[in-house]
Amino acid sequence: MVIAVFLSAIAGAVVFLWGVRKERELPKILSDQLVVKASDVVLKTLKKQSEATKKDLAGLLDGLVVGPFWSSRKLKITDPEKVLDIVLPLLVEEGKIEEIRRSGNTFYRLKKKS
């Protein structure tokens, strides 16, 4: 009887500590998911269209929501311009898209494979 109470107390403590750790890591998980999902939206859009401006892409990202399935806490994009200021340079640096300046505007398109 005493052993069962002791084991259930240990199990409860382990589950509690696991939950605390997950909640502490949640902001990083959410920001990582946000960058990945926003990058996917940008790449899919550029596959459908030949090029797009930052304004075009911002309209697609506005209201995008990410979050892990195990948490009720979600992250929603309310300022897509700030997200694009992070995502677009990353994609350019990775060599997935290229930036083109033409007639005072900046366009983005998929980088052609050579």
N, C-alpha and C positions, 0 to 999 in steps of 0.2 A: 504494500500500500504506500509506504513512504517512498519507495523507489519510483513508483508511477507519478507521484506528485513532483518529485525532484526532476524527473525526465520531462514532464510537461512544462515545468518552469524553465528549464533550459531551452526547450523547443520554442517557447514563447519569447524568450530573450533573443534567440537567434533570428526569429522572424521580425521582431521589432528592430533589431540592428540592421537587418537587410533593408527594411523599409526606410529607415533613416538615411542609409547610404544612397539608396535610389533617389530619394527626394533631394539630397544634397547635389547629386550629379544631374538633376533634371534640367537646370538652365543650359548647361553645355550640350546635353542631348537635344534640347529644343533648337538651339542655334545651329547645331550641325544638321539636323533634319531640315531646317528652314533653308539653309544654303543648298543642300542637295535637291530639295524639291523645286526651289526657284531656278536652279541650274537646269533641271529637267524640263521645266516649262519653257525656258528660253531656247534650249536646244530643239525641242519639239516644234516650237513656233518657227524657228529658222529653217527647219526641214520642210515645213509646209510653204513658207514664204521664202523668197530668195533673200530679202533683207528686211530689217526693221529698225526703227529709231528707238531711242530710249523711252520716248513717250509712248510708243506703241506697246512696248514690253511692259511698261509700268501699268498700263491698263489691264493687262492679263494677270499681273501679280497681285493687284489690289484685292484684299479680302482672302488671300490664300491662307489656309489654316494647317498647322502641323501639330503633332503631339503623339506620344507613345500610347499604345493601346491600353496599358496598365494604369494610366493616370488620367484623371479628369482635367488636369491642367493642360491647356492648349496655348499655342502662340499664333496670333493672327497678324498678318501684314496690314498695317494702317498707313505706312509711308513707303510705298514701293520704290521711290527714288533712292532712298537710303539703302535699301536691299540691293538695288541694281548697282549702286556705287561699290558694293562689295563683290557681287557675283560677276559682273561683266569683266572687271580686271582679272579675276581668277580664271575665267574661261579664256580670255585672251592670252594670259600667261601659260595656261596649259596647252595652248595651240589648237583649241577646239573652234574658236571663232576669231574673226578679224574685224578690226575697226577701220572704217573708211570715212574720210571726210570729203564731202562733195557739196559745193554751193552753200557753204555756211552751215551745213547739217552734218551730224555724225550718224552713220549707219553701221549696223552690225550684220554680219552674215557668216555662215559656216565657212570654215577654212577649207579650201580645196586640198584634197590629198594629192601629193605629188609622187 
